[in-house]
Amino acid sequence: MQNYGNRTLTLVRGEGNYLWDDSDRRYLDALSGIAVCGLGHCHPAVTQAIQEQANTLLHVSNLYNIPPQEQLAEKLVTLSGMDNVFFSNSGAEANEAAIKLARKLGNERGLACPKIIVTEGAFHGRTLATLTATGNPKVQQGFAPLPEGFLRVPYNDVAAIEKLVGKHDDIVAILVEPVQGEGGIRIPDADYLPRLRSLCDQQDWMLMLDEIQTANGRSGKLFAYQHHDGLLPDVVTTAKGLGNGVPIGACLARGKAAELFTAGAHGSTFGGNPLACRAALAVLETLENEWLIERAERLGTQLLDQLNSELAGCAHVKEIRGLGLLIGIELDRPCGELVELARNQGLLINVTAGNVVRLLPPLTLTDAESTLIATTVATLVRDFAQQAA
Ligand SMILES: *Cc1c(COP(=O)(O)O)cnc(C)c1O
């Protein structure tokens, strides 16, 4: 189908922070398959885990106990402070599980149409429910009728949510990204999540965080909410970086939220299969063994500082933002052509929300590669700004 448009690059091989195309040209990867390959490409620990598991058992279905699934669940709840996990195959499906938890809670409360508060600029996936939760009209265009049950407010605006309190008595949850990824690396005020947490406590709503892009160490913590001491969501979803390229998603829940799915309430044929869980276990172990989360924090600051000094005073640059290795350079005009210009220099980057250069390099990035990314991107942005002038 034509949904991915015209693709002009064919990548055939990867190793560490580099990819090679079908003419054996090498590229430094500053995108990681959109925040997926956080350990770089073909990390030996993940490759070995996949090989061993492929020689042991690939699939049995969730009719049976699956030891790697139990081990992964144990590790995830320990590291996150949550209680229970549901495993899916993708981010959208992890969010579907979260949305179903909120619906289940609403139904238990006797609400005819329970509401979930979502934000402008959000991205939650492409299934019908998650594209409805998504705050980008282009993603929804042409897919009516959309499911009901979502209320939209501006991002980073607690007052807008407080205004809904008196108007609706059927709200059950807030679903929000700690940093908006597809929306342009939008970082909310430091007190945004804590204030949402207290509002949810006051109103008896669930705080549901979409950490599909931000988790797995990328923000400089395993989960971005861990930047706030003592703050825990009721539900958190992750996917992308969890399997380093093997498809897996997870919806974690705590307290009452963790008990909402009773036997038969939800399921997936492939979700939590032995192969994906072994890969994810290897990812979490490697993040720890190689101190990659600390590395993401340090290199993220370094890369942000380098970009800031290279681009200081550059016309058409509106803002440079980052949290760990989630970095965005917002320009005052559409800049999609920078993707190809960077590629011609042997660097893979992305432009999101039309005018934000997005950098999501592997957490295994070296200091020298960080400098190379900063100088290459800054030169491209400066040239682009000059031409636009
Ligand atoms: C990528 C992403 C999703 C969707 O994940 P898929 O695996 O593509 O379904 C949902 N939420 C956020 C924040 C994402 O970045």
Ligand as a Chemical Component Dictionary entry (heavy atoms), coordinates in Angstrom:
data_LIG
# 
_chem_comp.id                   LIG 
_chem_comp.type                 NON-POLYMER 
_chem_comp.pdbx_formal_charge   0 
_chem_comp.three_letter_code    LIG 
# 
loop_
_chem_comp_atom.comp_id 
_chem_comp_atom.atom_id 
_chem_comp_atom.alt_atom_id 
_chem_comp_atom.type_symbol 
_chem_comp_atom.charge 
_chem_comp_atom.model_Cartn_x 
_chem_comp_atom.model_Cartn_y 
_chem_comp_atom.model_Cartn_z 
_chem_comp_atom.pdbx_ordinal 
LIG C1 C1 C 0 5.516 5.621 18.350 1  
LIG C2 C2 C 0 4.563 6.033 19.393 2  
LIG C3 C3 C 0 3.329 5.374 19.547 3  
LIG C4 C4 C 0 2.857 4.279 18.618 4  
LIG O1 O1 O 0 3.691 3.156 18.668 5  
LIG P1 P1 P 0 3.577 2.047 17.504 6  
LIG O2 O2 O 0 4.538 0.973 17.955 7  
LIG O3 O3 O 0 3.978 2.713 16.234 8  
LIG O4 O4 O 0 2.176 1.587 17.465 9  
LIG C5 C5 C 0 2.512 5.791 20.576 10 
LIG N1 N1 N 0 2.865 6.781 21.408 11 
LIG C6 C6 C 0 4.046 7.425 21.292 12 
LIG C7 C7 C 0 4.394 8.502 22.268 13 
LIG C8 C8 C 0 4.925 7.090 20.268 14 
LIG O5 O5 O 0 6.072 7.755 20.133 15 
# 
loop_
_chem_comp_bond.comp_id 
_chem_comp_bond.atom_id_1 
_chem_comp_bond.atom_id_2 
_chem_comp_bond.value_order 
_chem_comp_bond.pdbx_ordinal 
LIG C1 C2 SING 1  
LIG C2 C3 SING 2  
LIG C2 C8 DOUB 3  
LIG C3 C4 SING 4  
LIG C3 C5 DOUB 5  
LIG C4 O1 SING 6  
LIG O1 P1 SING 7  
LIG P1 O2 DOUB 8  
LIG P1 O3 SING 9  
LIG P1 O4 SING 10 
LIG C5 N1 SING 11 
LIG N1 C6 DOUB 12 
LIG C6 C7 SING 13 
LIG C6 C8 SING 14 
LIG C8 O5 SING 15 
# 
